[in-house]
Amino acid sequence: MQAMIQPDIDIKDSFAIGPWPQMPVGTALRRAAYHRLLLLQGGSGILQVDDHTFPIQGSEIFLIAKGQLFAWQAGSKPDGFELAFGDCFWEKAPASAANCKTVLFNDASAHQRLPLPAPDLASLSDLFTATYSEFIRPAYTNKADALAAYLKIIMIKTANVYAALREGAEDHDRALYGHFLQLVKHQYQEQHEVAGFARQLGITTRKLSDLCRQFSGQGAKEIISEQLITEAKRFLQFSSRPVKEIAFTLNFSTPDQFSHFFKKKTFLSPQQYRERFVNSSM
């Protein structure tokens, strides 16, 4: 039976923060009317966001954007803070932090969970604690502005965590791409398929092709083909090997398969290419 979607709770002045385990843990599926940051220092249970479930690991922060569906699984016991704010409250935050909200919440599903290194967890825990202490103080002039200033700092710190994680992921991806190029350079004679290289790298063919497009603008298959064409041209230019022998050396099933591949890439048959090179050298 499909779970009924409940409306979000109404938040006074479009800002609220509270700690677990003092706060109730909502198990009803709700559509967020506010943006949320869930700082989890520990605890247990499972958080559902849209179609994804996240077991609590601790030392992490979750981003839930307005419009997403979310709920805690029954029996969950999170330990940390929930901070919720509306767009109208964010307008009180200094303009210099405007980009942080865009980076974090415009596509929150792409980075729903951010693991926190120990120093970042400690820093954010202190900020959430200070923000909560300010939030529960009796009303005073400009209290909303003070809370908005705390929110700005939290958002900047969180955006910095996200940027560091992206940089680390890009370094890893760049290393995978470099390893792929080395594999192609040394294995082009026996391996022509993207899937074969992806298996050696421990990633999917789609991931490998995405990496190649990210760093070279070409697909993985194109890079493999370019290596084969480069080596084929060298054989045709600087050796007297028959086309048939070159085809088998490059691990093509038949000379016809090699000739078709070569002509498709160069618009010349192997023999035509060899003759043109010889004539141009005379």
MARKE-392658 format. One record per residue: y, z negated, x negated of N, C-alpha, C, O in turn; residue in three letters. Coordinates in steps of 0.001 Angstrom, whole numbers, padded with zeros to 6 digits, always signed. Atoms other than C-alpha are relative to their C-alpha. Last residue first. Example, Ala and Ser with C-alpha at 12.3 -4.5 7.8 and 13.67 -1.06 7.14 Angstrom:
% residues 2
-001190+000060+000820-001060-007140-013670+001090-000730+000770+002198-000899+000261SER;-001190+000000-000890-004500-007800-012300+001200+000000-000900+001181-000665-001936ALA;
This chain:
% residues 282
+000086-001134+000933+010404+052970-058884+001385+000479-000416+001504+001424-001196MET;+000017+000499+001377+010680+049483-057390+000006+001136-001024+000186+000898-002218SER;-001321+000552+000310+011767+050687-053951+000088-000482-001436+001182-000650-001974SER;-000981-001079+000092+008723+052936-053786+001377-000506-000372+002116+000152-001105ASN;+000287-000779+001199+006335+050069-054570+001052+001089-000192+001537+001290-001306VAL;-000367+000813+001158+007944+047784-051986-000206+000784-001292+000634+000736-002192PHE;-001456+000083+000046+007819+050485-049296+000448-000797-001216+001421-000422-001870ARG;-000523-001292+000446+004201+051233-050113+001512-000029-000105+002084+000516-001049GLU;+000325-000169+001422+003222+047560-049885+000595+001300-000537+001173+001317-001624ARG;-000844+000932+000755+005035+047111-046553-000229+000178-001496+000729+000221-002269TYR;-001369-000535-000014+003423+050240-045123+000943-000888-000808+001807-000395-001533GLN;-000020-001146+000896-000004+048979-046207+001390+000624-000075+001847+001006-001153GLN;+000088+000434+001398+000550+045565-044648+000083+001175-000973+000750+001075-002003PRO;+001375+000359+000328+001715+047217-041392-000035-000492-001438+000899-000211-002190SER;+000673-000943+000890+005423+047027-040748-001454-000421-000147-001770-001610-000106LEU;-000139-001341-000581+007447+045409-037963-000544+001099-000914-000247+002281-000740PHE;-000835-000798+000917+007646+042264-040157+000314+001389+000528+001148+002089-000046THR;-001062+000777+000650+006322+039478-037894+000958+000857-000809+002127+000500-000952LYS;-000769+000697-001036+004236+041492-035410+001195-000730-000619+002253-000829+000002LYS;-000894-000979-000616+003155+043778-038229+000875-000634+001073+002035-000260+001246LYS;-001024-000391+000965+001745+040874-040240+001008+000953+000639+002215+000805+000446PHE;-000891+001136+000254-000149+039340-037298+001156+000427-000901+002309+000103-000615PHE;-000758+000209-001235-001626+042711-036256+001018-001125-000179+002173-000992+000226HIS;-000957-001108-000113-002632+043479-039842+000866-000154+001241+002072+000089+001197SER;-001065+000190+000994-004249+040030-040247+001073+001077+000147+002264+000768+000129PHE;-000768+001164-000457-006239+040389-037020+001174-000252-000943+002289-000519-000495GLN;-000829-000423-001138-007275+043889-038045+000853-001146+000526+002014-000954+000886ASP;-001182-000707+000503-008444+042631-041448+000922+000445+001132+002143+000435+000981PRO;+000233-001411+000309-010757+040216-039604+001255+000601-000621+002344+000056-000443THR;+001380-000340-000370-011123+036472-039101-000358+001431-000379-001471+001708-000826SER;+000002-000723-001261-007959+035611-041009-001423+000466+000276-002176+000767-000650PHE;+000826+000588-001059-008417+032950-043659+000205+000633+001363+000134-000051+002384ASN;-000906+000786-000856-005567+033919-046008-000701-000535+001245-000058-001076+002144LEU;-000556+001064+000837-008105+035033-048620+000902-000927+000817+000933-002139+000602THR;+001008+001061+000082-009951+036973-045889+000481-001169-000864+000126-002319-000604PHE;+000245+000560-001326-006857+038995-045010-000979-001154-000067-000747-002206+000527ALA;-001129+000896-000285-005923+039506-048658-000214-000695+001341+000050-001890+001475ILE;+000200+001205+000810-009387+040919-049325+001108-001023+000248+000859-002226+000316GLU;+001155+000737-000525-009100+043395-046451-000208-001310-000746-000475-002343-000131LYS;-000466+000746-001174-005602+044427-047539-001126-000844+000570-000902-001972+001010VAL;+000036-000735-001273-007049+045453-050906+000460-000896+001150+000341-002119+001083PRO;+001103+000351-000893-005899+043418-053895+000033+000870+001253+001107+001143+001788ARG;+000593-001259-000478-003515+045271-056211-001183-000274+000927-001993+000617+001186SER;+001424-000161+000323-001317+042252-056721-000485+001338+000537+000155+001957+001387SER;+000289+000290+001409+002410+041532-056940-001489+000025-000350-001885-000437-001420PHE;-000972-000449+000984+003903+043004-053794-000524-000089-001440-000310+000814-002248GLN;-000215-001444-000139+001059+042803-051308+000932+000544-001076+000781+001688-001507LEU;+001232-000718+000345-000097+039376-052500+000228+001509+000032-000234+002231-000852PHE;+000210+000148+001446+003466+038063-052476-001249+000746-000450-001238+001440-001466ARG;-000923-000907+000692+004085+039492-049019-000196-000084-001511-000152+000931-002204LYS;+000514-001359-000170+000968+037740-047704+000885+001008-000731+000380+001921-001384ALA;+001126-000161+000929+002147+034436-049181-000592+001406+000097-000977+001990-000916GLU;-000511+000073+001375+005530+034678-047457-001121+000244-001011-000953+001004-001964THR;-000669-001269+000279+003919+035827-044200+000531+000032-001432+000422+001051-002115ILE;+001015-001046+000123+001529+032865-044236+000626+001351-000344+000113+002072-001200LEU;+000701+000242+001258+004326+030372-044918-001048+001093-000244-001182+001598-001358GLN;-000898-000394+001086+006424+031906-042144-000665-000188-001359-000518+000649-002250GLU;+000010-001461+000087+003490+031655-039735+000882+000489-001136+000521+001433-001839SER;+001306-000394+000551+003067+027940-040423-000042+001514-000212-000498+001993-001251ILE;-000025+000411+001408+006795+027368-039872-001310+000389-000685-001305+000872-001817ILE;-000861-000925+000743+006741+029399-036650+000016-000338-001491+000018+000561-002332GLU;+000744-001257+000149+003778+027413-035339+000804+001010-000801+000247+001736-001624LYS;+000995+000175+001060+005628+024139-035983-000767+001292-000260-001047+001625-001412ALA;+001207+000688-000407+008597+025291-033902-000983-000100-001154-000847+000607-002152GLY;+001168-000841-000248+011894+026194-035521-001162-000845+000490-001223-002045+000221GLN;-000347-000963-001029+015348+024584-035463-001132+000962+000332-000965+001864+001153GLY;-000115-001361+000530+014599+022971-038807+000448+001030+001029+000829+002146+000674SER;-000454-000059+001392+014889+019187-038396+000153+001417-000558+000777+001597-001604PHE;-001076+000939+000295+014744+018678-034637+000565+000218-001396+001780+000175-001590GLN;-001219-000530-000617+012709+021825-033957+001200-000896-000320+002316-000410-000502ARG;-000376-001213+000716+010086+020696-036461+001283+000597+000573+002149+001050-000176CYS;-000558+000379+001300+010018+017192-035019+000490+001229-000757+001566+001213-001355LEU;-001333+000577-000244+009560+018541-031487+000676-000392-001310+001875-000177-001485ASP;-000904-001115-000298+006689+020761-032665+001419-000494+000252+002387+000145-000158SER;-000218-000747+001242+004995+017767-034275+000966+001149+000228+001867+001370-000581LEU;-000865+000791+000854+005474+015624-031160+000316+000753-001291+001457+000751-001751LYS;-001349-000061-000566+004032+018376-028983+000992-000782-000859+002111-000326-001097ARG;-000579-001301+000346+001024+018773-031264+001428+000108+000541+002298+000696-000102THR;+000376-001093-000891+000367+015051-030918+000635+001303-000470+001600+001299-001235THR;-000936-000169-001105+000598+012635-033848-000485+001152+000879-001414+001870+000510ILE;+000194+001046-000999-001794+011185-036447+000969+000064+001158+001286-000964+001755GLY;-001191+000863-000027-000429+013305-039299-000128-001129+001014+000701-002038+001041LEU;-000133+000626+001315-003835+014835-040059+001180-000964-000056+001156-001950-000792GLN;+001068+001001+000160-004394+015462-036367+000118-000727-001332-000072-001941-001397ARG;-000376+001176-000792-000994+017177-036076-001050-001097-000138-000708-002274-000250ALA;-000974+000769+000777-001912+019536-038936+000404-001282+000746+000585-002333+000131PHE;+000652+000491+001205-005059+020693-037162+000928-000830-000872+000523-001854-001421GLY;+000819+001170-000345-003312+020931-033797-000677-000594-001236-000815-001813-001342ALA;-000875+001173-000075-000649+023253-035218-000834-001260+000231-000559-002308-000352VAL;-000288+000549-001325-003354+025774-036134+000862-001261-000077+000658-002121-000933GLU;-001064-000761-000661-003400+027967-039251+000474-000647+001290+001499-000238+001836HIS;-000418+000592-001263-005447+025827-041666+001181+000775+000578+002252+000827-000028GLN;+001125+000418-000839-007556+027241-044512+000403-000516+001378-000448-000638+002259GLU;+001130-000937+000078-005109+029367-046501-001141-000400+000933-001851+000463+001449GLN;-000218-001182-000833-001992+027486-045337-001185+000957-000007-001380+001704+000951TYR;+001167-000287-000838-003365+024210-046710+000134+001288+000816-000690+001546+001693GLN;+001262+000105+000720-001141+023349-049680-001218+000431+000812-002296+000633+000252HIS;-000093-000636+001315+002276+024483-048431-001348+000026-000709-001660+000987-001412LYS;-000010-001450-000211+001422+023616-044843-000019+000723-001341-000733+001710-001515VAL;+001336-000396-000446+000465+020074-045851-000086+001513+000185-001066+002141-000217LEU;+000889+000052+001166+003691+019685-047821-001421+000421+000367-002078+001126-000398GLN;-000332-001131+000868+005763+020874-044866-000895+000034-001233-001316+001104-001672LEU;+000510-001227-000619+003938+018431-042583+000280+001209-000891-000603+002041-001098PHE;+001446-000001+000269+004641+015545-044969-000629+001261+000584-001504+001863-000039HIS;+000185-000354+001409+008346+016398-044858-001471+000073-000379-001884+000948-001139GLY;-000318-001425+000133+008279+016381-041049-000195+000472-001443-000741+001550-001679TYR;+001115-000749-000590+006527+013010-041017+000212+001501-000151-000715+002237-000490LEU;+001115+000105+000951+009130+011602-043440-001225+000754+000520-001923+001412-000251ALA;-000306-000909+001106+011940+012907-041216-001121-000018-001036-001461+001017-001610ARG;+000242-001372-000453+010321+011245-038210+000255+001002-001117-000481+001976-001270ASP;+001453-000169-000118+010150+007911-040029-000332+001437+000407-001246+002050-000144HIS;+000537-000010+001368+013797+008177-041104-001512+000224+000027-002046+000983-000782ASP;-000302-001317+000560+014728+009133-037530-000513+000110-001429-001014+001162-001827GLU;+000922-000974-000587+012925+006085-036152+000231+001385-000574-000719+002135-000795ALA;+001322+000229+000577+014787+003801-038564-001018+000998+000519-001861+001482-000236GLY;-000057-000448+001394+018121+005343-037582-001357-000172-000674-001805+000701-001417GLU;+000005-001466+000006+017281+004999-033909-000005+000541-001414-000697+001512-001722ARG;+001352-000440-000368+016355+001333-034371-000101+001518-000018-001106+002067-000470LEU;+000868+000263+001154+019607+000661-036233-001433+000454+000278-002099+000998-000604ALA;-000319-000984+001043+021641+002357-033491-000901-000177-001214-001351+000805-001805ALA;+000529-001303-000421+019894+000318-030785+000238+001055-001082-000650+001855-001380TYR;+001464+000089+000112+020569-002936-032613-000627+001349+000330-001519+001825-000372VAL;+000301-000055+001434+024224-001913-033030-001508-000091-000253-002039+000585-001134ASN;-000124-001403+000404+024453-001153-029303-000303+000168-001486-000870+001182-001893ALA;+001188-000692-000501+023128-004654-028588+000024+001474-000400-001003+002035-000781THR;+001152+000454+000800+025770-006253-030817-001269+000752+000420-002057+001179-000424LYS;-000162-000576+001338+028526-004168-029195-001194-000370-000879-001730+000476-001595ILE;+000287-001433-000086+027272-005023-025709+000113+000668-001368-000696+001534-001702MET;+001444-000168-000228+027117-008735-026480-000366+001481+000014-001367+001885-000578ILE;+000663+000307+001271+030632-008642-027953-001515+000191+000129-002158+000738-000767ILE;-000303-001058+000972+032029-006853-024893-000752-000243-001306-001341+000681-001866LYS;+000846-001146-000323+030255-009262-022550+000220+001139-000993-000729+001807-001404LEU;+001370+000315+000451+031899-012206-024309-000932+001190+000243-001743+001548-000612TYR;-000045-000065+001464+035298-010539-023831-001366-000343-000601-001808+000291-001559ALA;+000028-001414+000374+034497-009871-020177+000030+000167-001516-000584+001084-002062ALA;+001380-000440-000143+033678-013562-019751-000149+001474-000392-001151+001866-000991LEU;+000759+000635+001085+037090-014478-021147-001466+000444+000043-002064+000749-000989ALA;-000333-000710+001233+038791-011936-018885-000775-000578-001188-001205+000151-002082ASP;+000694-001292-000012+036967-013342-015848+000275+000785-001281-000615+001467-001790ALA;+001402+000239+000340+038156-016850-016756-000777+001323-000063-001604+001528-000951LYS;+000515-000958+000969+041756-015596-016810-001453-000264-000423-001889+000206-001474ASN;-000732-001257+000124+043076-018671-015002-000588+000841-001127-000838+000344-002225THR;-001300+000189+000655+040411-021313-014493+000654+001373-000121-000010+002399+000026TYR;-000920-001137+000041+037287-021695-012373+001298-000373-000708+001801-001487-000566ALA;-000820-000169-001200+034966-024561-013257+000992+001152-000181+001366+001497-001302PRO;-001195+000848-000016+032649-023891-016227+000766+000192+001306+000702+001269+001899ARG;+000186+001143-000912+029286-022340-015386+001175-000972-000030+001174-001963+000700ILE;+000200-000434-001382+030196-018923-016837-000083-001174+000968+000421-001093+002088PHE;-001304-000372-000547+031596-020332-020082-000104+000331+001489+000789+000009+002272GLU;-000812+001224-000031+028351-022141-020863+001380+000278+000587+001922-000532+001339SER;+000466+000797-001133+026437-018980-019896+000817-001289+000122+001183-001686+001228TYR;-000468-000671-001217+028540-016881-022282-000408-000785+001234+000382-000925+002168THR;-001438+000252-000113+027982-019372-025111+000560+000625+001278+001404+000028+001947ALA;-000172+001423-000289+024215-019314-024530+001471-000339+000203+001832-001057+001135THR;+000385+000194-001395+024179-015508-024340+000196-001462+000414+000642-001742+001527PHE;-001012-000623-000852+026156-015312-027586-000316-000187+001483+000573-000491+002279LEU;-001224+000814+000059+023940-017810-029409+001071+000554+000937+001763-000205+001615ASP;+000306+001249-000717+020808-015986-028255+001218-000909+000025+001525-001511+001054SER;-000138-000257-001434+022376-012693-029359-000313-001243+000832+000309-001465+001871LEU;-001400-000282-000309+022897-013967-032909+000208+000220+001497+001143-000327+002081SER;-000770+001253+000138+019450-015566-033150+001454+000211+000402+002031-000606+001121ALA;+000402+000894-001090+017708-012469-031778+000815-001282-000052+001296-001755+000978LEU;-000649-000497-001227+019718-010252-034131-000359-000868+001209+000481-001117+002073ASP;-001451+000279+000044+018741-012354-037163+000729+000456+001263+001639-000223+001738PRO;-000352+001422-000126+015046-012411-036087+001511-000265-000075+002025-001024+000747ALA;+000277+000740+001242+014715-008655-035568+000539-001425+000127+001447-001684+000917PRO;-001097+000635+000734+014987-007695-031891-000500-000646-001293-001350-001535-001243LEU;+000483+001166+000749+012723-005216-030129+001128-000540-000882+001937+000222-001412PRO;-000416-000012+001402+014684-002986-027732-000567-001239-000690-000179-002358-000352LEU;+000283+001226+000744+013053-002218-024374+000420+000173-001458+000037+001141-002114ARG;+000010+001144-000932+014350+000327-021874-000163-001327-000729+000461-002327-000375GLN;+000081+001129+000935+015254+002878-024556+000045-001306+000801+000886-002175+000571HIS;+000450-000519+001301+014827+006243-022823-000115-001097-001040-000772-000909-002064ALA;+001452-000165-000020+014961+004570-019395-000543+000507-001330-001721+000318-001634SER;+000680+001251+000366+018486+003357-020165-001512+000164-000059-002170-000518-000844ALA;+001405-000427-000021+019907+006866-020155-000861-001184-000410-001608-001124-001387ASP;+000031-001335-000604+023582+006269-019315-001411+000569+000074-001718+001360+000967ASN;+000430-000061-001398+023039+002542-019903-000014+001389+000623-000570+001553+001709PHE;+001117+000846-000411+023115+001832-023631-000523+000300+001394-001729+000216+001625LEU;+001162-000146+000883+025223+004628-025107-001212-000743+000556-002329-000228+000523VAL;+000507-001371-000118+027656+004783-022178-001284+000175-000802-002265+000729-000305THR;+000649-000098-001313+028051+001003-022062-000601+001390+000191-001705+001525+000720LYS;+001249+000777+000043+028738+000917-025799-000754+000098+001315-001973+000271+001324CYS;+001098-000868+000425+031306+003738-025549-001340-000734-000018-002387-000107+000140ASN;+000443-000879-001081+033653+001563-023498-001212+000835-000391-002108+001047+000426ALA;+001450+000144-000143+033828-001175-026147-000574+000970+001025-001766+000919+001326ALA;+000660-000349+001266+037307-000265-027414-001515-000086+000082-002218+000449-000776SER;+000352-001420+000020+038542-000271-023816-000772+000400-001251-001534+001367-001234ALA;-000917-000827+000798+038475-004068-023715-000502+001435-000126-001702+001673-000260PRO;+000293+000064+001425+036245-005418-020927+000966+000899-000759+001396+001926-000235ALA;-000804+001069+000587+037900-005812-017512-000219-000098-001511+000609-000656-002231LYS;-001362-000507+000203+036559-002413-016447+000921-001054-000599+001963-000723-001164GLU;-000066-000591+001342+033082-003862-016971+001398+000535-000303+001813+000576-001461TRP;-000217+001075+000960+033663-006056-013920+000133+000581-001410+000936+000100-002210PHE;-001366+000496-000163+034204-003005-011691+000292-001158-000956+001425-001325-001407CYS;-000960-000900+000650+031095-001359-013095+001425-000534+000108+002220-000390-000821ASP;-000308-001224-000728+028963-004331-012145+001022+000843-000736+001659+000381-001683GLY;-001426-000285-000185+027430-007008-014340+000149+001336+000726-000694+002225+000607PHE;-000233-001139-000884+024095-008782-014704+001504+000209+000159+002272-000747+000259ALA;-001433-000227-000176+022910-011087-017489+000165+001261+000834-000411+002302+000517LEU;-000300-001231-000729+019391-012497-017441+001500+000076+000199+002114-000851+000726GLU;-001160-000115-000879+018555-015042-020115-000027+001332+000745-000540+002335+000247PHE;-001167-000672+000552+015558-016298-022087+001138+000014+001003+001381-000981+001686GLY;-000817+001023+000647+012022-017453-021401+001169+000703-000664+000991+001434-001638ASP;-000883-000404+001101+010066-015315-018957+000793-001186-000533+001078-002137+000194PRO;-000830+001144+000388+007254-016867-016940+000872+000388-001189+000593+000008-002326LYS;-000769-000188+001236+005398-014147-015030+000899-001207-000256+001461-001785+000675SER;+000503+000853+001072+002924-015393-012418+000743+000145-001309+000447-000571-002266GLY;+000252+001379-000412+003556-012539-009998-000613-000791-001145-001513-000306-001830ALA;+001337+000175-000558+004731-009405-011830-000202-001479+000343+000295-002354-000367GLN;+000925+000747+000850+008481-009284-012333-001354-000083+000702-001419-000271+001917TRP;+000625+001197-000577+010403-006561-010546-000836-000667-001078-001318-000019-002007ALA;+000551+000979+000935+012576-003528-011247-000576-001181+000765-000163-001489+001883PHE;+000809+000974-000723+013748-000266-009686-000592-000983-001000-001015-000591-002088LEU;+001411+000101+000359+016580+001576-011430-000698-001045+000868-000072-001974+001380GLN;+000782-001042-000643+019829+002405-009619-001480-000038-000347-002298+000544+000365GLY;-000211-000038-001447+022141+000444-011910-000763+001180+000590-000661+002303+000098LYS;-001218-000643-000485+020665+000419-015382+000067-000056+001525-000954-000136+002208ALA;+000296-000536-001328+018108-002058-016687+001302+000541+000570+002255-000209+000778ILE;-001170-000575-000646+018250-002738-020436-000442+000579+001344-001334+001427+001383LEU;+000230-001112-000913+015597-005048-021859+001324+000433+000608+002180-000396+000917PHE;-001002-000076-001056+016076-007238-024922-000296+001243+000830-000558+002319+000292ILE;-000284-001343-000521+013359-008364-027274+001098-000090+001040+001376-001155+001590GLU;-000884-000624+001000+012215-011303-029406+000328+001430+000402+000104+002366-000366SER;-000959+000905+000604+009390-012093-026976+000795+000722-001072+000374+001768-001566GLY;+000396+000250+001381+006345-009930-026275+000892-001040-000666+000513-001636-001675GLN;-000973+000750+000793+006511-009740-022499-000558-000269-001393-001676-000762-001545ILE;+000418+001383+000253+004193-007041-021179+001051-000701-000869+001575-000121-001820PRO;-000229+000503+001345+006202-003989-020096-000497-001441-000111+000116-002346+000457PHE;+000182+001444+000086+005270-001904-017068+000091-000426-001455-000383+000274-002350THR;+000524+000541+001255+006589+001590-016363-000131-001518+000076+000656-002188+000745HIS;+001450-000202+000040+007029+003511-013105-000655-000620-001232-001842-000399-001472ASP;+000407-001310-000531+010537+002172-012341-001523+000111-000058-002216-000737+000503ASP;-001256-000734-000159+010926-000989-014428-000366+001433+000364-000987+002142-000427VAL;+000101-001389-000447+008069-003490-014127+001403+000580+000125+002285-000027+000734GLN;-001187-000523-000680+008176-006667-016203-000261+001452+000379-000689+002250-000455LEU;-000205-001445+000055+004917-008375-017127+001230+000370+000827+001394-000081+001961ILE;-000082-000757-001235+004123-011981-017922+000279+001468-000243+000216+001959-001370GLY;+001190-000800-000279+004661-014517-020680+000195+000749+001300+001070+000405+002095SER;+000532+000029-001348+007464-016422-022347-001239+000865+000139-001833+001298-000848GLY;+001439+000282-000048+009557-015743-025417-000463+000049+001439+000155+000702+002280GLY;+000326+000702+001244+013144-015159-026516-001490-000288-000093-002028-000491-001182GLN;+001242+000762-000064+013660-012555-023836-000315-000584-001371-000653+000126-002319LEU;+000316+000472+001348+017218-011306-023367-001226-000900+000083-001176-001962+000704LEU;+000952+001104-000039+017398-009339-020125-000359-000358-001433-001073+000386-002106LEU;+000577+000233+001317+020527-007182-019954-000901-001221+000114-000444-002300+000491LEU;+000549+001273+000450+021352-005891-016499-000427+000063-001463-000899+001090-001953ARG;+000650-000156+001294+023501-003231-014848-000477-001376-000472+000152-002396-000185HIS;-000796+000378+001168+024217-003929-011206-000775+000365-001259-002000+000482-001231TYR;-001365-000375-000373+022998-002557-007868+000966-000332-001130+002153-000008-001074ALA;-001132+000674+000635+019443-002603-009182+001335+000568+000492+001568+001776+000460ALA;-000779-001070+000625+016828-001413-006721+001292-000619-000521+002086-001172+000240ARG;-001393-000179-000404+014478-004302-006095+000605+001218-000672+000204+001601-001771ARG;-000518-001216+000625+010710-004789-006126+001402+000262+000543+001598+000418+001748LEU;-000207-001089-000955+010054-008395-005094+000605+001195-000739+001477+001030-001591ALA;+001185-000860+000004+008707-010607-007886+000107+001138+001023-000752+002019+001060THR;+000145-000864-001164+012038-012287-008697-001185+000945-000102-001233+001782-001003GLY;+000476-001280+000513+011705-015103-011225-000301+000899+001200-001231+000633+001962VAL;+001212-000540-000632+013810-018048-010095-000351+001367-000591+000527+002121-001010PRO;-000222-000966-001080+016302-019359-012656-001316+000397+000653-002361+000364+000003MET;-000715+000629-001103+015692-022566-014657+000199+000947+001182+000181+000505+002331GLN;+000706-000014-001285+012945-020898-016726+000753-000650+001156+000182-000805+002235PRO;+001364+000348-000422+014940-018875-017576-000482-001114-000919-000110-001131-002092TRP;+001145+000131+000909+018675-018856-018139-001320-000156+000746-001366-000707+001846PRO;+000776+001217-000201+021516-017479-016022-001195-000032-000920-001668+001012-001370GLY;+000926+000229+001102+024294-014933-016201-000729-001306+000265-000129-002276+000728ILE;+000798+001223-000044+026390-013435-013435-000889-000065-001226-001307+000963-001758ALA;+000464+000488+001306+029115-010849-013011-000782-001289+000203-000365-002182+000940PHE;+000729-001027+000769+030163-008621-010117-000389-000436-001408-000511+000391-002312SER;-000903-000516+001039+032769-011114-008802-000690+000968-000956-000174+001263-002034ASP;-001423+000297-000161+029987-012822-006817+000792+000487-001206+000419+000226-002350LYS;-000505+000812+001105+026637-011137-007230+001514-000161+000145+002264+000815+000156ILE;-001443-000164+000130+024832-009869-004125+000514-000961-001066+000198-002150-001035ASP;-000759+001167-000425+021084-009663-004627+001493+000272-000179+001889+001054-001043ILE;-000337+000947+001058+019626-006189-004942+000749-001190+000586+001358-001088+001651ASP;-001338-000166+000577+018170-004489-001900+000243-001055-001069-000366-002125-001047PRO;-000996+000918-000529+014394-004701-001484+001369+000325-000594+001459+000820-001717GLN;-001123+000165+000920+011983-001833-002044+001074-000834+000671+001580-000482+001737ILE;-001290-000200-000653+008763-002268-000087+001109-000270-001014+001059-001251-001756MET;-000867+001173-000085+005676-001924-002221+001317+000368+000654+001876+001439+000417ALA;-001201-000114+000802+003388+001004-001395+000908-001213+000198+001140-001648+001327GLN;-001198+000000-000853+000000+000000+000000+001240+000000-000883+001339-000796-001817MET;
